[in-house]
Amino acid sequence: MNKELVVVIDFGGQYNQLVARRVRECNVYCEIYSYKTDINKIKEMKPKGIILTGGPNSCYEEGAPSYTNELFELGIPVLGLCYGAQLMMHQLGGKVEKAPVREYGKIEVKVNTSSPLFKKIPESTICWMSHNDYISKTAPGFEVVATTADCPVAAAENSDKKLYAIQFHPEVLHTIKGKEILSNYVYNVCGCSGDWTMDSFVEQQIKAIREKVGNGKVLCALSGGVDSSVAAVLLSKAIGKQLTCVFVDHGLLRKNEGDEVEAVFGSDGLYDLNFVRVNAAERYFAKLAGVTEPEKKRKLIGEEFIRVFEEEAKKIGAVDFLVQGTIYPDVVESGLGGESAVIKSHHNVGGLPDYVDFKEIIEPLRDLFKDEVRKVGLELGIPDYLVYRQPFPGPGLGIRIIGEVTPEKVRIVQDADAIYREEIDKAVKAWRGGAYQVEYEDEEKDVSDKNVIHGDDEFPSWMPNQYFAALTNMRSVGVMGDERTYDYAVALRAVKTIDFMTAESAQIPWQVLQTVMNRIINEVKGVNRVFYDLTSKPPGTIEFE
């Protein structure tokens, strides 16, 4: 696509995806690249702006990540955030050293509103700080444009060279005017027009797909989740009956989910698709027998996923392309973008086998974040209840079961998860009738300024964006009916998030959790304990494996 571009150069910061997503919220396309990316590649992309992310290192230490000074001489506006700001100062002749007072959390910042970064920003605002080092001396040509009580250089700029350094994190929600600051950068500094919209994306993707496919046959990996569903409908709009959608029921889906997917996409469903359902549960269970290591499980599920599709392709005849619902966080978290460590291999990215028997894999959503995928779905006319369906990992319950995956464990987690989701639905209905209201001590903890799962605001503040039951590998002694038991513990997960890059544990009302616990222990054979996971992301991930 021919579009404006802002490049994020990643120095290993935990918020790298969040930076890119916030820029895209300003209708400006943004991609993440490692600090090891050659400067010539950056120049070839002709970005309108460049953002340097935070990172865990001290820029003045030997071996710390850095970048060529040529970057600052290109005439392209550069914005350094946290580590990126310190690196800019350090390399251009300023001084960075250990801060006498470490700043972490919400800090009051005084800004100079004459700076293009802080146009229409209050002179005093709350920002999110997270740093041990600080800029003790600005580089020549820079003017200080923001300060805090303990940080003499909270922001600095060299307007002649279009270089800007911010010590805090405008990308996180705790920075009250963060989105406005980034918008000021892309519009006031970089001169972007904002041509990244989902209606234009759909139009251009349909055109690109038609040109790529020609008269070829296409096989779509349809899981029934949001990503693959949007990919399937997008391909259907582009090439019609040249597309065959194959749904592999690997036995690791939520309760009754296989039948629900078929009801939507099958012959009597909402779309005129060539739809094939493959019931492969036994095949998957055989492959996973005895396997406990999370990455190995993901790899096995990913490889079997491809092999099933190759077999179905042979039944259909010569198939040229395979379509997958890969999205941008999959790419980054699999270590294929940016500089962050590999968090997990996604079955449709890092989990693919080396040899795939198709001419090419088409990934029409590969450049999109989850909220952008949902917007595309709405543009395509997909019903809200499908667009705002809860995310479900490609490896399914295989990564919501700690340790070996067996049919019995799948049955346990399916039943527990169904109860959990049912009781959350009941609680929301009760809340609408006046029950289950929770007061936060700090209302800013409720980050759901839009409900990216449910699609509207008619939900209580405690409502999680994603919630599910997982099966731990822990068994413990209990007592039921005056008899000793030695059964499994189920863990309940519920998070509040907008972007799925960061997340907080949801404050579900205690009485709801009590009801869920009682029902699971009484109705799900093999369970005698229920835990609630309070871990945020980071340091945890949303899924368990």
Secondary structure by P-SEA (a helix, b strand, c coil): cbbbbbbbbbccccaaaaaaaaaaaacbbbbbbcccccaaaaaaacccbbbbbbccccccccccbbbbccccccccbbbbccaaaaaaaaaabbbbcccccccccbbbbbbccccccccccccbbbbbbbccccccccccccccccccccccccbbbccccbbbbbccccccccccaaaaaaaaaacccccccccccaaaaaaaaaaaaaaaaccbbbbbbccccaaaaaaaaaaaacccccbbbbbbcccccccaaaaaaaaacccccccccbbbbbbcaaaaaaaacccccaaaaaaaaaaaaaaaaaaaaaaacccccccccccaaaaaaacccccccccccccccccccccccccccccccccccaaaaaaaaaaaccccccccccccccccccccccccccaaaaaaaaaaaaaaaaaaaaaaaaaaaccbbbbbcccccccccccccccccccccccccccbbbbccbbbbbbccccccbbbbbbbbbbbbccccccccccccaaaaaaaaaaaaaccccccbbbbbcccccccccccc
